Amino acid sequence: MKTIYTILIYILLTNVTNAQERYLTKNGSVTFFSSTPIEDIKADNNQVLSIIDASSGKMAISILMKSFMFKKALMQEHFNENYVESDKYPKATFKGEIIKFEGVSDVKSTAQVKGILTIHGVSKETTIDANFVRTNEAIDVVGDFIVNLADFGIKIPAVVAKNIQENIKVNFNLTHKPFKK
């Protein structure tokens, strides 16, 4: 009987420990910006889902494309219908690994995140530099990178080609909290 209790306690502690190794956010922030002499385009999305497995350094992000908010409703409509085709490709995702995650601490440091970025149904291997701060209460990830629209099959009609940059700057700010089941 003592053996059964020992096994049950071990299983329970293992599950608790594993649960504490995952950090999650459901309200991360992603912003993109395009600036041309004719027009600036900016969109914000504050409903970004991201999880980090602290035991392995793996990271996954899911972004609902229709959650990007624009200053002008017409820009939002064109973005969803003509460019990213949100009904056909509702999400952008990233699945990868934080390189040298074990070196991330409570002091702001830079680490690379390497993985597969999928936008508009096209997947591409990507490496991004990000700033990390890791405490018992949170793992903060902040950074930016450039997305080349052509790499992801996003076409810009010639009529508006001067209004939209081909390379879009994307900023992200993700504060992950310990995941509790």
SULFENRA-V980237 format. One record per backbone hydrogen bond with DSSP energy under -0.5 kcal/mol. CO is the residue of the C=O (numbers start at 1). NH is the residue of the N-H. Records with the same first field share a line. If there is no record, write none. Layout:
CO=NH, NH
This chain:
1=5
2=6
3=7
4=8
5=9
6=10
7=11
8=12
9=13
10=14
11=15
12=16
13=17
14=18
15=19
16=20
17=21
18=21
19=22
21=54
22=179
23=52
24=177
25=50
28=48
29=173
30=45
31=171
32=43
33=169
34=41
39=36
41=34
42=71
43=32
44=69
45=30
48=28
49=62
50=25
51=60
52=23, 54
53=56, 57, 58
57=98
58=53
59=96
60=51
61=94
62=49
63=65, 92
64=67
65=68
69=44
72=76
73=77
74=78
75=79
76=80
77=81
78=82, 83
79=83, 84, 85
80=86
85=88, 89
90=65
92=63
93=118
94=61
95=116
96=59
97=99, 114
98=101
100=103
101=104
105=134
107=105
109=132
111=130
112=99, 114
113=128
114=97
115=117, 126
116=95, 118
117=119, 124
118=93
119=122
122=119
124=117
126=115
128=113
129=144
130=111
131=142
132=109
133=140
138=135
139=176
140=133
141=174
142=131
143=172
145=170
146=148
147=149, 168
148=151, 152
149=152, 154
150=153
153=155
155=157
157=160, 161
158=161
160=163, 164
162=38
166=149, 168
168=147
169=33
170=145
171=31
172=143
173=29
174=141, 176
176=139
177=24
